Amino acid sequence: MIDGIANYAADPAVEARCHAATAGIDAAIDDMLPVARAHPGRDMLGLMLQAGLPMDSIRANIKLAISGGQNEPRDTIAGTLWALLTHPDQLAAARTGEIPWLQVFEEFIRWISPIGMMPRRIARPWRIGDIDLEPNDRVFFLIGSANRDESVFADPDRFDATRDTAKSIAFGAGPHYCIGAWASRAMVADVALPSVFRRLANIGLDASDPVRIGGWAFRGLLNLPVRW
């Protein structure tokens, strides 16, 4: 499904796999509807049913939660582990509390933004430099590029968990600011990172398999070989 969301080249094979995935999600929702209606709970599906949302909106919101609640946190957790394992001095500072885990998290999503690009459609005539944009033109906002803007961040290509990331736009900005930002911060900074390094005290990279990074709309590690 995520590949389909980012299928800007309109690859028919990717589109077909996306439709198959979303059909599977719809089928799973349909299987749960009788249970959710018979036993109203505080889960996402149950709450939206109780609120009376149209089924089209319920299906879309669940798919959005899957994409935002699994894809980016997965990439962020794996990527931040790799960043710390390749910067042992910063890992040591995070383990002692000298650098808060939240600060490590914020620097990683600036450094390798899990959502590297956001597409938008122009709503009204606009001019940027010498380029005229008309309504319905499509543009890409390159979040990953903005977060490495050398006029905003000193030595932006360097991972530095002590840096001030206040101007990072990894979660977007304005009315489109990510609704899951604080859930993501809690999931990664409060739970995942300290848990991994507490439970796997001797974790290290497996140098026999180099780490690979891919994607530009959704960007992250394609593998993370480790041993402990």
N, CA, C and O of each residue as an XYZ file, in Angstrom:
912
protein
N       0.827     -1.206      0.000
C       0.000      0.000      0.000
C       0.862      1.257      0.000
O       0.566      2.217     -0.712
N       1.926      1.252      0.795
C       2.803      2.416      0.841
C       3.468      2.635     -0.513
O       3.584      3.772     -0.970
N       3.902      1.564     -1.151
C       4.493      1.707     -2.483
C       3.491      2.339     -3.446
O       3.864      3.146     -4.297
N       2.227      1.969     -3.307
C       1.194      2.529     -4.178
C       0.954      4.004     -3.918
O       0.715      4.773     -4.849
N       1.018      4.399     -2.665
C       0.840      5.810     -2.321
C       1.925      6.662     -2.981
O       1.672      7.794     -3.393
N       3.123      6.109     -3.075
C       4.258      6.851     -3.637
C       4.524      6.478     -5.092
O       5.633      6.688     -5.582
N       3.541      5.934     -5.785
C       3.724      5.451     -7.152
C       3.550      6.591     -8.159
O       2.633      6.572     -8.980
N       4.441      7.581     -8.084
C       4.308      8.757     -8.942
C       4.682      8.472    -10.395
O       4.371      9.261    -11.287
N       5.352      7.343    -10.629
C       5.665      6.950    -12.004
C       4.530      6.158    -12.637
O       4.620      5.763    -13.799
N       3.448      5.921    -11.870
C       2.261      5.206    -12.363
C       2.603      3.814    -12.887
O       2.101      3.395    -13.930
N       3.457      3.104    -12.157
C       3.805      1.731    -12.524
C       2.572      0.843    -12.306
O       2.095      0.741    -11.176
N       2.043      0.196    -13.360
C       0.808     -0.588    -13.205
C       0.957     -1.769    -12.259
O      -0.007     -2.145    -11.593
N       2.147     -2.365    -12.185
C       2.353     -3.493    -11.279
C       2.276     -3.034     -9.824
O       1.681     -3.710     -8.985
N       2.883     -1.879     -9.530
C       2.812     -1.323     -8.182
C       1.369     -0.970     -7.838
O       0.915     -1.221     -6.721
N       0.650     -0.390     -8.793
C      -0.748     -0.035     -8.565
C      -1.601     -1.264     -8.277
O      -2.475     -1.236     -7.410
N      -1.342     -2.342     -9.010
C      -2.115     -3.570     -8.804
C      -1.873     -4.148     -7.410
O      -2.812     -4.585     -6.743
N      -0.600     -4.149     -6.967
C      -0.300     -4.649     -5.621
C      -0.939     -3.779     -4.557
O      -1.399     -4.282     -3.532
N      -0.971     -2.457     -4.801
C      -1.603     -1.534     -3.853
C      -3.095     -1.832     -3.736
O      -3.631     -1.896     -2.630
N      -3.771     -2.015     -4.882
C      -5.207     -2.310     -4.847
C      -5.477     -3.633     -4.126
O      -6.462     -3.761     -3.399
N      -4.603     -4.605     -4.331
C      -4.777     -5.891     -3.642
C      -4.616     -5.715     -2.136
O      -5.359     -6.304     -1.350
N      -3.638     -4.900     -1.740
C      -3.409     -4.668     -0.311
C      -4.591     -3.941      0.328
O      -5.055     -4.324      1.402
N      -5.075     -2.887     -0.342
C      -6.194     -2.138      0.247
C      -7.469     -2.968      0.267
O      -8.291     -2.820      1.171
N      -7.642     -3.844     -0.725
C      -8.804     -4.739     -0.703
C      -8.716     -5.696      0.479
O      -9.727     -6.027      1.098
N      -7.493     -6.139      0.787
C      -7.317     -7.009      1.952
C      -7.635     -6.292      3.257
O      -8.212     -6.882      4.170
N      -7.260     -5.021      3.344
C      -7.585     -4.233      4.543
C      -9.098     -4.063      4.659
O      -9.658     -4.202      5.747
N      -9.759     -3.763      3.538
C     -11.221     -3.622      3.559
C     -11.890     -4.918      4.019
O     -12.855     -4.887      4.783
N     -11.374     -6.054      3.552
C     -11.945     -7.341      3.956
C     -11.775     -7.573      5.454
O     -12.674     -8.089      6.118
N     -10.597     -7.181      5.986
C     -10.358     -7.333      7.424
C     -11.294     -6.438      8.230
O     -11.798     -6.844      9.277
N     -11.527     -5.219      7.740
C     -12.472     -4.319      8.416
C     -13.867     -4.933      8.411
O     -14.559     -4.924      9.429
N     -14.279     -5.468      7.256
C     -15.606     -6.086      7.162
C     -15.757     -7.244      8.147
O     -16.823     -7.436      8.731
N     -14.673     -8.019      8.328
C     -14.723     -9.133      9.280
C     -14.927     -8.647     10.708
O     -15.548     -9.332     11.519
N     -14.402     -7.460     11.014
C     -14.469     -6.954     12.386
C     -15.721     -6.142     12.677
O     -16.037     -5.896     13.841
N     -16.433     -5.726     11.650
C     -17.608     -4.875     11.876
C     -18.633     -5.509     12.819
O     -19.081     -4.836     13.747
N     -19.027     -6.780     12.624
C     -20.008     -7.370     13.552
C     -19.518     -7.386     14.993
O     -20.300     -7.165     15.917
N     -18.221     -7.648     15.190
C     -17.660     -7.688     16.544
C     -17.671     -6.291     17.161
O     -18.056     -6.115     18.318
N     -17.246     -5.303     16.376
C     -17.177     -3.934     16.884
C     -18.563     -3.387     17.207
O     -18.717     -2.608     18.148
N     -19.567     -3.785     16.441
C     -20.928     -3.308     16.704
C     -21.555     -4.024     17.885
O     -22.318     -3.433     18.649
N     -21.231     -5.295     18.029
C     -21.808     -6.064     19.140
C     -21.134     -5.738     20.466
O     -21.768     -5.814     21.519
N     -19.872     -5.381     20.424
C     -19.117     -5.098     21.648
C     -18.381     -3.773     21.475
O     -17.170     -3.776     21.253
N     -19.075     -2.646     21.571
C     -18.443     -1.334     21.365
C     -17.275     -1.134     22.326
O     -17.400     -1.320     23.537
N     -16.143     -0.753     21.755
C     -14.950     -0.540     22.573
C     -14.312      0.793     22.265
O     -14.905      1.643     21.600
N     -13.082      0.974     22.759
C     -12.376      2.236     22.554
C     -11.261      2.091     21.519
O     -10.357      2.924     21.444
N     -11.339      1.016     20.718
C     -10.404      0.879     19.613
C     -10.814      1.840     18.497
O     -11.910      2.399     18.525
N      -9.944      2.026     17.530
C     -10.179      3.014     16.468
C     -11.441      2.707     15.667
O     -12.260      3.592     15.423
N     -11.590      1.449     15.262
C     -12.766      1.080     14.479
C     -14.039      1.285     15.295
O     -15.019      1.840     14.799
N     -14.020      0.835     16.543
C     -15.201      0.962     17.387
C     -15.602      2.402     17.629
O     -16.785      2.737     17.569
N     -14.623      3.260     17.902
C     -14.933      4.665     18.175
C     -15.498      5.374     16.948
O     -16.412      6.190     17.068
N     -14.962      5.069     15.777
C     -15.483      5.719     14.568
C     -16.887      5.233     14.239
O     -17.719      6.006     13.763
N     -17.153      3.955     14.490
C     -18.520      3.450     14.294
C     -19.486      4.126     15.256
O     -20.582      4.530     14.867
N     -19.072      4.247     16.518
C     -19.937      4.886     17.516
C     -20.183      6.355     17.193
O     -21.233      6.903     17.528
N     -19.207      6.993     16.539
C     -19.359      8.404     16.178
C     -20.233      8.596     14.939
O     -20.617      9.718     14.609
N     -20.539      7.504     14.265
C     -21.406      7.596     13.098
C     -20.716      8.037     11.823
O     -21.371      8.544     10.913
N     -19.390      7.852     11.737
C     -18.693      8.231     10.512
C     -19.126      7.338      9.351
O     -19.407      6.157      9.553
N     -19.181      7.892      8.134
C     -19.480      7.064      6.951
C     -18.413      5.989      6.781
O     -17.255      6.200      7.142
N     -18.795      4.841      6.235
C     -17.847      3.749      6.091
C     -16.669      4.129      5.206
O     -15.549      3.683      5.452
N     -16.900      4.947      4.179
C     -15.775      5.366      3.335
C     -14.724      6.110      4.161
O     -13.524      5.913      3.970
N     -15.183      6.966      5.079
C     -14.254      7.712      5.928
C     -13.553      6.788      6.916
O     -12.363      6.949      7.186
N     -14.290      5.818      7.454
C     -13.694      4.871      8.392
C     -12.585      4.074      7.712
O     -11.493      3.916      8.257
N     -12.881      3.577      6.514
C     -11.874      2.793      5.789
C     -10.638      3.647      5.489
O      -9.507      3.193      5.662
N     -10.863      4.883      5.040
C      -9.737      5.759      4.704
C      -8.903      6.089      5.933
O      -7.674      6.112      5.858
N      -9.557      6.344      7.063
C      -8.824      6.693      8.280
C      -8.000      5.521      8.797
O      -6.887      5.713      9.287
N      -8.537      4.312      8.691
C      -7.783      3.142      9.145
C      -6.560      2.921      8.264
O      -5.483      2.590      8.760
N      -6.726      3.104      6.971
C      -5.574      2.960      6.074
C      -4.529      4.046      6.345
O      -3.327      3.788      6.276
N      -4.987      5.241      6.649
C      -4.058      6.313      6.988
C      -3.303      5.992      8.269
O      -2.101      6.241      8.367
N      -4.009      5.436      9.252
C      -3.356      5.082     10.517
C      -2.339      3.971     10.316
O      -1.290      3.959     10.961
N      -2.649      3.034      9.422
C      -1.686      1.964      9.133
C      -0.443      2.540      8.486
O       0.678      2.195      8.861
N      -0.643      3.423      7.507
C       0.516      3.975      6.800
C       1.344      4.863      7.713
O       2.568      4.738      7.747
N       0.702      5.755      8.453
C       1.433      6.658      9.329
C       1.870      6.023     10.627
O       2.867      6.442     11.216
N       1.136      5.007     11.090
C       1.431      4.399     12.382
C       2.403      3.248     12.317
O       2.908      2.811     13.351
N       2.682      2.739     11.116
C       3.615      1.619     10.996
C       4.820      1.953     10.128
O       5.955      1.643     10.490
N       4.580      2.574      9.000
C       5.653      2.776      8.027
C       6.739      3.712      8.558
O       7.909      3.335      8.635
N       6.345      4.940      8.924
C       7.342      5.917      9.359
C       7.986      5.549     10.698
O       9.202      5.686     10.833
N       7.211      5.080     11.709
C       7.885      4.667     12.949
C       8.880      3.533     12.724
O       9.953      3.520     13.326
N       8.525      2.574     11.852
C       9.477      1.488     11.542
C      10.778      2.061     10.996
O      11.864      1.698     11.450
N      10.663      2.961     10.016
C      11.861      3.552      9.410
C      12.636      4.393     10.411
O      13.867      4.409     10.398
N      11.910      5.096     11.282
C      12.582      5.952     12.258
C      13.309      5.135     13.313
O      14.438      5.462     13.679
N      12.679      4.084     13.803
C      13.325      3.248     14.822
C      14.586      2.607     14.254
O      15.657      2.692     14.856
N      14.457      1.967     13.097
C      15.620      1.313     12.490
C      16.706      2.334     12.167
O      17.885      2.101     12.433
N      16.299      3.469     11.591
C      17.279      4.478     11.199
C      17.992      5.092     12.382
O      19.196      5.339     12.319
N      17.270      5.342     13.459
C      17.903      5.948     14.632
C      18.859      4.958     15.302
O      19.914      5.354     15.796
N      18.492      3.673     15.320
C      19.432      2.665     15.831
C      20.731      2.701     15.029
O      21.824      2.686     15.595
N      20.598      2.747     13.712
C      21.786      2.780     12.848
C      22.599      4.051     13.101
O      23.827      3.998     13.184
N      21.915      5.195     13.225
C      22.623      6.455     13.466
C      23.417      6.392     14.766
O      24.564      6.836     14.817
N      22.819      5.850     15.804
C      23.512      5.789     17.098
C      24.639      4.767     17.084
O      25.699      4.996     17.666
N      24.408      3.631     16.413
C      25.454      2.608     16.367
C      26.655      3.050     15.544
O      27.756      2.527     15.718
N      26.446      4.008     14.651
C      27.563      4.551     13.869
C      28.117      5.838     14.475
O      29.066      6.417     13.947
N      27.528      6.281     15.577
C      28.035      7.450     16.310
C      28.099      7.071     17.796
O      27.287      7.546     18.590
N      29.053      6.225     18.171
C      29.087      5.668     19.530
C      29.188      6.706     20.631
O      28.703      6.463     21.736
N      29.803      7.858     20.372
C      29.891      8.882     21.405
C      28.504      9.434     21.734
O      28.203      9.713     22.895
N      27.662      9.592     20.710
C      26.310     10.089     20.945
C      25.433      9.005     21.581
O      24.551      9.307     22.385
N      25.679      7.751     21.220
C      24.952      6.653     21.870
C      25.284      6.613     23.353
O      24.391      6.448     24.185
N      26.551      6.761     23.691
C      26.952      6.750     25.100
C      26.293      7.891     25.859
O      25.862      7.709     26.997
N      26.209      9.072     25.237
C      25.575     10.218     25.891
C      24.085      9.997     26.072
O      23.512     10.433     27.071
N      23.448      9.323     25.115
C      22.013      9.035     25.240
C      21.764      8.006     26.337
O      20.786      8.109     27.079
N      22.640      7.023     26.439
C      22.468      5.985     27.460
C      22.601      6.555     28.868
O      21.931      6.092     29.790
N      23.452      7.545     29.037
C      23.635      8.133     30.367
C      22.615      9.227     30.664
O      22.531      9.701     31.797
N      21.842      9.631     29.661
C      20.867     10.701     29.848
C      21.413     12.079     29.556
O      20.696     13.072     29.675
N      22.684     12.149     29.172
C      23.268     13.452     28.842
C      22.537     14.072     27.645
O      22.309     15.281     27.601
N      22.177     13.228     26.684
C      21.341     13.642     25.558
C      20.016     12.906     25.690
O      20.013     11.675     25.677
N      18.895     13.600     25.815
C      17.600     12.911     25.942
C      17.276     12.110     24.687
O      17.643     12.498     23.578
N      16.587     10.992     24.872
C      16.183     10.176     23.729
C      15.311     10.984     22.766
O      15.383     10.785     21.553
N      14.498     11.886     23.291
C      13.649     12.705     22.421
C      14.496     13.575     21.503
O      14.145     13.781     20.342
N      15.593     14.077     22.012
C      16.477     14.916     21.211
C      17.144     14.090     20.103
O      17.331     14.569     18.984
N      17.495     12.848     20.431
C      18.054     11.935     19.426
C      17.036     11.697     18.318
O      17.357     11.752     17.131
N      15.807     11.432     18.733
C      14.717     11.195     17.776
C      14.520     12.389     16.853
O      14.428     12.223     15.637
N      14.456     13.589     17.417
C      14.201     14.792     16.615
C      15.332     15.038     15.617
O      15.083     15.469     14.492
N      16.561     14.769     16.021
C      17.678     14.968     15.100
C      17.636     13.944     13.967
O      17.925     14.276     12.817
N      17.277     12.699     14.292
C      17.244     11.716     13.207
C      16.200     12.064     12.156
O      16.480     11.978     10.960
N      14.995     12.458     12.583
C      13.966     12.743     11.579
C      14.242     14.042     10.826
O      13.637     14.296      9.784
N      15.148     14.861     11.346
C      15.647     15.978     10.530
C      16.666     15.465      9.525
O      16.632     15.825      8.348
N      17.563     14.628      9.997
C      18.697     14.150      9.210
C      18.246     13.257      8.057
O      18.672     13.459      6.919
N      17.399     12.284      8.332
C      16.805     11.438      7.289
C      15.294     11.459      7.514
O      14.756     10.638      8.257
N      14.632     12.388      6.876
C      13.195     12.579      7.094
C      12.424     11.374      6.554
O      12.477     11.110      5.353
N      11.706     10.634      7.410
C      10.983      9.447      6.947
C       9.960      9.751      5.847
O       9.718      8.918      4.974
N       9.363     10.942      5.893
C       8.571     11.422      4.762
C       9.428     12.496      4.094
O       9.514     13.627      4.572
N      10.054     12.125      2.990
C      10.993     13.032      2.353
C      10.350     14.029      1.419
O      10.956     15.044      1.074
N       9.110     13.744      1.001
C       8.431     14.597      0.029
C       6.937     14.566      0.269
O       6.377     13.526      0.615
N       6.294     15.706      0.085
C       4.834     15.790      0.175
C       4.291     16.414     -1.105
O       4.706     17.516     -1.464
N       3.378     15.746     -1.805
C       2.785     16.346     -3.013
C       1.656     17.293     -2.638
O       0.936     17.061     -1.667
N       1.509     18.347     -3.403
C       0.408     19.292     -3.194
C      -0.122     19.757     -4.554
O       0.573     19.695     -5.568
N      -1.371     20.222     -4.541
C      -2.001     20.776     -5.732
C      -2.212     22.275     -5.518
O      -2.743     22.684     -4.485
N      -1.805     23.089     -6.479
C      -1.906     24.539     -6.363
C      -3.382     24.958     -6.361
O      -4.151     24.554     -7.233
N      -3.765     25.775     -5.370
C      -5.161     26.203     -5.230
C      -5.448     27.526     -5.931
O      -6.576     27.764     -6.362
N      -4.441     28.389     -6.047
C      -4.658     29.682     -6.694
C      -3.365     30.128     -7.377
O      -2.289     29.646     -7.025
N      -3.453     31.032     -8.340
C      -2.240     31.457     -9.050
C      -1.154     31.918     -8.077
O      -1.437     32.617     -7.105
N       0.081     31.521     -8.348
C       1.186     31.836     -7.444
C       2.469     31.927     -8.244
O       2.615     31.286     -9.284
N       3.388     32.723     -7.752
C       4.677     32.863     -8.427
C       5.803     32.651     -7.426
O       5.827     33.270     -6.362
N       6.729     31.777     -7.774
C       7.914     31.530     -6.958
C       9.127     31.820     -7.836
O       9.383     31.104     -8.804
N       9.867     32.863     -7.502
C      10.973     33.262     -8.357
C      10.453     33.654     -9.725
O       9.618     34.551     -9.840
N      10.938     32.987    -10.764
C      10.457     33.281    -12.117
C       9.531     32.188    -12.646
O       9.322     32.066    -13.853
N       8.974     31.387    -11.718
C       8.090     30.284    -12.109
C       6.651     30.638    -11.742
O       6.358     30.950    -10.588
N       5.760     30.587    -12.724
C       4.339     30.827    -12.502
C       3.623     29.499    -12.302
O       3.771     28.566    -13.092
N       2.850     29.439    -11.235
C       2.062     28.245    -10.934
C       0.585     28.581    -11.056
O       0.133     29.626    -10.589
N      -0.165     27.680    -11.691
C      -1.583     27.887    -11.915
C      -2.397     26.880    -11.113
O      -1.889     25.821    -10.745
N      -3.674     27.208    -10.837
C      -4.528     26.253    -10.102
C      -4.507     24.866    -10.737
O      -4.559     24.716    -11.958
N      -4.430     23.857     -9.869
C      -4.391     22.438    -10.232
C      -3.019     21.957    -10.697
O      -2.850     20.768    -10.969
N      -2.026     22.861    -10.795
C      -0.663     22.388    -11.003
C      -0.242     21.566     -9.792
O      -0.677     21.831     -8.671
N       0.598     20.577    -10.019
C       1.094     19.750     -8.913
C       2.535     20.114     -8.602
O       3.349     20.329     -9.500
N       2.829     20.179     -7.322
C       4.185     20.481     -6.864
C       4.579     19.482     -5.785
O       3.729     18.867     -5.143
N       5.878     19.336     -5.602
C       6.410     18.479     -4.550
C       7.158     19.356     -3.551
O       8.042     20.125     -3.929
N       6.796     19.237     -2.269
C       7.571     19.875     -1.210
C       8.610     18.878     -0.720
O       8.257     17.821     -0.196
N       9.883     19.204     -0.884
C      10.959     18.287     -0.530
C      11.379     18.514      0.922
O      12.276     19.304      1.216
N      10.705     17.801      1.812
C      10.955     17.937      3.249
C      12.402     17.580      3.572
O      13.057     18.271      4.353
N      12.897     16.503      2.974
C      14.265     16.075      3.243
C      15.292     17.125      2.863
O      16.319     17.266      3.526
N      15.015     17.861      1.799
C      15.924     18.941      1.384
C      15.840     20.119      2.341
O      16.866     20.674      2.736
N      14.619     20.506      2.718
C      14.450     21.635      3.642
C      15.138     21.361      4.974
O      15.705     22.270      5.580
N      15.090     20.120      5.430
C      15.697     19.784      6.716
C      17.217     19.695      6.649
O      17.878     19.480      7.665
N      17.770     19.862      5.447
C      19.231     19.941      5.313
C      19.639     21.276      4.692
O      20.678     21.381      4.039
N      18.818     22.274      4.903
C      19.084     23.618      4.384
C      20.257     24.219      5.166
O      20.157     24.456      6.370
N      21.359     24.457      4.467
C      22.561     24.949      5.150
C      22.401     26.366      5.687
O      23.201     26.801      6.515
N      21.379     27.098      5.229
C      21.152     28.433      5.788
C      20.402     28.366      7.116
O      20.291     29.368      7.823
N      19.887     27.182      7.452
C      19.139     26.997      8.699
C      19.909     26.122      9.679
O      19.923     26.390     10.880
N      20.552     25.071      9.161
C      21.255     24.112     10.019
C      22.741     24.096      9.657
O      23.100     23.901      8.496
N      23.582     24.299     10.637
C      25.029     24.242     10.409
C      25.450     22.803     10.138
O      25.019     21.879     10.827
N      26.300     22.623      9.127
C      26.792     21.290      8.767
C      25.625     20.292      8.727
O      25.627     19.310      9.469
N      24.625     20.541      7.861
C      23.358     19.801      7.926
C      23.452     18.322      7.583
O      22.571     17.549      7.961
N      24.512     17.907      6.868
C      24.626     16.501      6.496
C      25.180     15.642      7.627
O      25.291     14.424      7.488
N      25.525     16.268      8.737
C      26.090     15.545      9.881
C      24.999     15.233     10.896
O      24.196     16.102     11.236
N      24.968     13.982     11.385
C      24.050     13.611     12.473
C      24.619     14.120     13.782
O      25.708     13.716     14.192
N      23.882     15.010     14.442
C      24.355     15.629     15.685
C      23.172     15.783     16.628
O      22.384     16.720     16.498
N      23.049     14.867     17.572
C      21.907     14.851     18.478
C      21.918     16.000     19.472
O      20.960     16.161     20.229
N      22.982     16.808     19.490
C      22.995     17.977     20.374
C      22.481     19.230     19.676
O      22.386     20.288     20.297
N      22.149     19.121     18.388
C      21.768     20.299     17.618
C      20.348     20.765     17.973
O      19.523     19.977     18.437
N      20.080     22.051     17.748
C      18.750     22.629     17.909
C      17.934     22.292     16.655
O      18.252     22.760     15.562
N      16.891     21.484     16.814
C      16.079     21.046     15.675
C      14.734     21.777     15.618
O      13.803     21.313     14.959
N      14.633     22.902     16.297
C      13.337     23.591     16.386
C      12.769     23.948     15.014
O      11.550     24.016     14.855
N      13.624     24.176     14.028
C      13.148     24.584     12.712
C      12.978     23.412     11.744
O      12.718     23.612     10.557
N      13.125     22.209     12.251
C      12.867     21.028     11.418
C      11.387     20.959     11.058
O      10.526     21.271     11.881
N      11.094     20.548      9.818
C       9.691     20.397      9.411
C       9.390     18.932      9.080
O       8.590     18.642      8.191
N      10.035     18.018      9.803
C       9.827     16.589      9.552
C       8.364     16.180      9.717
O       7.896     15.262      9.043
N       7.640     16.860     10.615
C       6.222     16.558     10.815
C       5.309     17.501     10.033
O       4.104     17.537     10.279
N       5.865     18.257      9.104
C       5.057     19.226      8.375
C       4.934     20.515      9.173
O       5.688     20.758     10.114
N       3.953     21.345      8.771
C       3.768     22.634      9.434
C       2.357     23.141      9.179
O       1.684     22.706      8.245
N       1.923     24.065     10.023
C       0.628     24.700      9.816
C      -0.527     23.727      9.952
O      -0.465     22.810     10.772
N      -1.587     23.908      9.161
C      -2.776     23.060      9.300
C      -2.531     21.612      8.907
O      -3.339     20.739      9.225
N      -1.412     21.345      8.211
C      -1.102     19.970      7.809
C      -0.082     19.319      8.741
O       0.491     18.284      8.398
N       0.154     19.908      9.913
C       1.082     19.305     10.872
C       0.576     17.911     11.251
O      -0.618     17.715     11.479
N       1.484     16.959     11.315
C       1.119     15.554     11.518
C       0.318     15.355     12.803
O       0.765     15.723     13.890
N      -0.864     14.770     12.664
C      -1.725     14.545     13.832
C      -1.125     13.496     14.774
O      -1.477     13.444     15.952
N      -0.215     12.657     14.248
C       0.385     11.610     15.074
C       1.747     11.965     15.630
O       2.464     11.087     16.110
N       2.121     13.241     15.578
C       3.478     13.629     15.983
C       3.791     13.222     17.417
O       4.850     12.652     17.679
N       2.886     13.507     18.343
C       3.204     13.211     19.752
C       3.132     11.722     20.046
O       3.869     11.219     20.895
N       2.241     11.005     19.344
C       2.226      9.548     19.488
C       3.530      8.949     18.980
O       4.066      8.013     19.572
N       4.038      9.497     17.876
C       5.301      9.014     17.317
C       6.458      9.291     18.272
O       7.311      8.430     18.488
N       6.483     10.489     18.841
C       7.554     10.821     19.785
C       7.537      9.863     20.976
O       8.584      9.396     21.423
N       6.348      9.580     21.478
C       6.248      8.670     22.627
C       6.660      7.254     22.237
O       7.381      6.582     22.974
N       6.194      6.807     21.068
C       6.480      5.445     20.620
C       7.983      5.212     20.451
O       8.511      4.178     20.861
N       8.652      6.174     19.848
C      10.061      5.986     19.522
C      10.975      6.428     20.671
O      11.833      5.664     21.114
N      10.788      7.668     21.153
C      11.720      8.218     22.138
C      11.484      7.690     23.545
O      12.436      7.481     24.297
N      10.224      7.472     23.907
C       9.935      7.031     25.281
C       9.980      5.510     25.434
O      10.245      4.997     26.521
N       9.717      4.791     24.330
C       9.588      3.335     24.440
C      10.653      2.591     23.635
O      11.477      1.877     24.206
N      10.639      2.757     22.312
C      11.446      1.880     21.454
C      12.947      2.018     21.691
O      13.629      1.024     21.942
N      13.466      3.247     21.611
C      14.919      3.413     21.706
C      15.477      2.983     23.063
O      16.410      2.180     23.100
N      14.941      3.486     24.181
C      15.505      3.038     25.462
C      15.318      1.550     25.694
O      16.161      0.909     26.322
N      14.205      0.984     25.187
C      13.962     -0.452     25.386
C      14.995     -1.296     24.648
O      15.540     -2.249     25.205
N      15.260     -0.941     23.393
C      16.225     -1.722     22.609
C      17.595     -1.711     23.279
O      18.210     -2.763     23.454
N      18.073     -0.535     23.651
C      19.425     -0.449     24.200
C      19.511     -0.974     25.635
O      20.593     -1.320     26.109
N      18.370     -1.030     26.322
C      18.364     -1.637     27.657
C      18.368     -3.166     27.557
O      19.093     -3.838     28.289
N      17.567     -3.699     26.661
C      17.419     -5.159     26.571
C      18.543     -5.807     25.769
O      18.916     -6.950     26.034
N      19.084     -5.082     24.789
C      20.153     -5.625     23.947
C      21.408     -4.776     24.174
O      21.835     -4.018     23.304
N      21.971     -4.927     25.349
C      23.051     -4.038     25.778
C      24.260     -4.104     24.851
O      24.977     -3.114     24.705
N      24.499     -5.251     24.224
C      25.692     -5.422     23.396
C      25.382     -5.345     21.904
O      26.168     -5.833     21.092
N      24.268     -4.750     21.531
C      23.896     -4.681     20.123
C      24.936     -3.903     19.325
O      25.463     -2.890     19.785
N      25.220     -4.390     18.132
C      26.165     -3.717     17.238
C      25.844     -4.057     15.802
O      25.099     -5.001     15.540
N      26.388     -3.310     14.875
C      26.147     -3.557     13.458
C      26.896     -4.797     12.999
O      28.002     -5.074     13.462
N      26.287     -5.539     12.089
C      26.940     -6.658     11.415
C      27.571     -6.110     10.143
O      26.879     -5.891      9.148
N      28.862     -5.891     10.171
C      29.561     -5.216      9.071
C      29.604     -6.039      7.792
O      29.981     -5.522      6.741
N      29.224     -7.316      7.863
C      29.292     -8.148      6.658
C      28.188     -7.801      5.657
O      28.246     -8.223      4.503
N      27.187     -7.038      6.089
C      26.068     -6.681      5.203
C      25.842     -5.176      5.309
O      25.206     -4.729      6.263
N      26.341     -4.376      4.362
C      26.230     -2.912      4.461
C      24.773     -2.446      4.509
O      23.903     -3.020      3.855
N      24.530     -1.416      5.281
C      23.192     -0.826      5.369
C      22.873     -0.095      4.071
O      23.724      0.589      3.503
N      21.633     -0.250      3.610
C      21.159      0.425      2.399
C      19.974      1.325      2.762
O      19.136      0.965      3.588
N      19.922      2.494      2.135
C      18.841      3.459      2.357
C      18.151      3.710      1.028
O      18.814      3.833     -0.002
N      16.822      3.787      1.039
C      16.106      3.998     -0.215
C      14.844      4.808     -0.019
O      14.381      5.013      1.103
N      14.288      5.272     -1.149
C      13.035      6.013     -1.133
C      13.254      7.508     -1.086
O      14.283      7.979     -0.602
N      12.286      8.256     -1.588
C      12.358      9.721     -1.476
C      11.034     10.288     -1.001
O      11.028     11.284     -0.277
N       9.901      9.687     -1.382
C       8.632     10.102     -0.777
C       8.554      9.541      0.639
O       8.268     10.265      1.592
N       8.811      8.251      0.761
C       8.956      7.585      2.050
C      10.380      7.046      2.086
O      10.735      6.176      1.290
N      11.192      7.555      2.999
C      12.629      7.243      2.977
C      13.045      6.540      4.267
O      12.638      6.926      5.363
N      13.857      5.509      4.112
C      14.327      4.806      5.292
C      15.309      3.710      4.952
O      15.657      3.507      3.789
N      15.755      3.001      5.982
C      16.675      1.882      5.797
C      15.950      0.708      5.138
O      14.815      0.387      5.490
N      16.622      0.078      4.180
C      16.081     -1.110      3.534
C      16.508     -2.373      4.267
O      15.937     -3.443      4.062
N      17.510     -2.243      5.117
C      17.965     -3.376      5.928
C      18.717     -2.823      7.138
O      19.233     -1.706      7.101
N      18.772     -3.600      8.191
C      19.555     -3.202      9.367
C      20.139     -4.469     10.004
O      19.578     -4.991     10.967
N      21.267     -4.968      9.468
C      21.883     -6.180     10.026
C      22.616     -5.862     11.337
O      23.527     -5.035     11.372
N      22.194     -6.539     12.408
C      22.814     -6.311     13.712
C      23.097     -7.659     14.382
O      22.581     -8.699     13.973
N      23.922     -7.608     15.408
C      24.194     -8.799     16.225
C      24.344     -8.356     17.678
O      24.671     -7.202     17.955
N      24.102     -9.285     18.599
C      24.291     -8.977     20.027
C      24.597    -10.248     20.790
O      24.790    -10.207     22.005
